[in-house]
């Protein structure tokens, strides 16, 4: 039985989390069976079967029974995204889609991989321009692996008090190791800017070092997913800690067309709608902007009292986006 599993088991006992203790006990049984200790595994399994089953937790199976809180004001450090709110359909370049599927397949086959001494990709870094789909990618991974998605709340994680951010970060990783989840660090450059930054201060370097150590030591049964727009500002040592570094680019013209069709699939569109020409007009836009245009076009048609979305609706929504960009300059 490895030391990391022992630590997780004892932390679950310390927190009084019965369901988490059972999950870890079953992991012990699994490890004993893999080690060839069949008799021990059977004995332990029989003991577990005799343990009274508690009522299901409100959060449902697989979720953390007790989210960690900051030590100073007991504010939650994580936010769980309800499964029915997870977006999971993405239109991606073939190579990027293949790499997403590989992460999902490896997670599904993690037991078979472990039997050969292999580990699935668990620490994932998503990077790319704003609106390209990094958050959507994290939601997709959580959906396809069946893991609850827990977003780190940087508003409560970061503290001006010396050492408290480190303590909060430790609580987050300890919780993620106790129960499988998809731990999502959005805009991770908040924590992990390069230690070569001339404006860096000692506490910032300590936080980056702490994150490096925790990523390196992570042995949970879930995923750690980080996202950033600023990959050049990240510490190079941090990037090396990830099993998969995935750049999500802006969509190509054909992908823009696919996003438009997917977003409008639940409504009626005119048969002669010039999808390709509209996609060309949106060249250079992010996936989130294209999605917003399609949704605004559908709303415009409804407000105009029509059941069919037309090319004029899409161009109207596109003009709105262009005007908003112009005002922001």
C-alpha angles and dihedrals in degrees: 000000000000123000095240091057091048091052092050092049093050092047090053090050090048092052092048092238104154098180091049090051090054092050090052093045089055088050088055089052090050092050092049090051091050089050089058095253094131097158093050091047092052092049092049092047091053090052091051092051089059094054111106112250114237123219114276115270116248091245092063131234119331097018125121109265093211123025115215119252134201115266096230104053104003091242114160115261094198136045121205117218109217112244093235088060096053115115112213111163113100133176105211141159110275095250094050091047090050092054092049090051090049091057090050094046093049091051091050090049096043094119092052091046091051090054087064095044092257129132127214122235103272107155109067128183117196118191138167143107121320114284095017094122108269095137089042088053091054091049091048092052091049091049096047094045094044091235123142111249113233117186119204111238103221091185089070100025095061115072134180090217116099113261096358096106089054090050092049091049090051090053090052094052093042090054092047090053094048095059127018113256142142102257108203122201103186115195089009090179083083085076105023114046116151115285088222091069107124091217091054120125130206096257092052090053091049091052092050090049090049091052090049091053095046093049090048092049096043109126101160125135094242138060134277110210122187127184134193141165091205107060091157090061094054122103108260090223089059093053089054090057092067123090091209129026108191125186114204108203130202110277121268121232092266090048091050088054089050092050091050093050093045094049092048095042092106094056135058116261127192113267094232095050108146098228096169096049091047090050089052089054089055095049111140095026124123124250092250091053092050090049090049091051091052093049093046090050091053091049091048091054092050093048089050089056096249130130095202124072112220137195088255089059090054093047090049090053090045091053090053090055092048091050091050091051091049092051091050093056 
